[in-house]
Amino acid sequence: MINKTPLGWNRTGIATSRDMAAEMTRAAASLPWQAGSADDLHRVRAAYVANASVFGTMPPPASLKEAALDTLQLLKGNKAAVLLDELGNRLAFERTGSRLYEALLTRVEAGPSWAGGPLVEDVVAIHADEMRHFQLIKQCIERLGSDPTVITPCANVSAVASLGLVQVMSDPRIPLRYALNGILTAELTDHDGWSMLIELASSLGQAEMAAEFREALASEELHLQRVRGWLRAAILADADLDLKEEPGEQQEWYEQLSIH
């Protein structure tokens, strides 16, 4: 059974106290200072951007002697650094994805769920995929003679951007139905990240890696399909609407997942 959208005394809107809102507006208008314009803000931001220090750097491969011949060819330009940076990004995101599904598993086990919502076996299966993808990227980085423990610039951005998702999934006050929005955001980002990595690897002649990444993307597409279904079912249940799911749809999803 789903937790319904809670109704209560929400005082965040200005309409809850029109008299005091009008008083606050008059008081603000009477202050002697003037707010800066959007142009002022733009100039300040532009100055910070122009004088910002280096955000992060890419290290050289840990051991060129162990690097494959095609990697040495890539190193003639900046191509290897770009590939390794994107691999670092995927590594960081898959690690975060694993943690998100670990948090989701705790929530699902604690209940309650709803018809068409996530089951323990759903979450366990997807978490296992995320861990496999993490190991795949780690091995690819090592294959290129680099260090998977390095936090690349792109990985650093990914880690910071993911903080909000981790906070959503870790906050016990947030019902599972709302927390799934964080999982959906992660899966949408994950899907596009794999797609771009496949294109990059293919363009740089890394056919074997690109093939492995396509298999990972196929799994991620199934994850995205499943999370969308969970959230759709939750919203319909919350609105007391019937969920129309084709018979055997859940079993078909498991069969597809086992293929990948």
Secondary structure by P-SEA (a helix, b strand, c coil): cccccccccccccccccaaaaaaaaaaaaaccbbbbcaaaaaaaaaaaaaaccccbbbbcccccccccaaaaaaaccaaaaaaaaaaaaaaaaaaaaaaaaaaaaaaaaacccccccccaaaaaaaaaaaaaaaaaaaaaaaaaccccccccaaaaaaaaaaaaaaaaaaccccccccaaaaaaaaaaaaaaaaaaaaaaaaaacaaaaaaaaaaaaaaaaaaaaaaaaaaaaaaaaaacbbbbbccaaaaaaaaaaaac
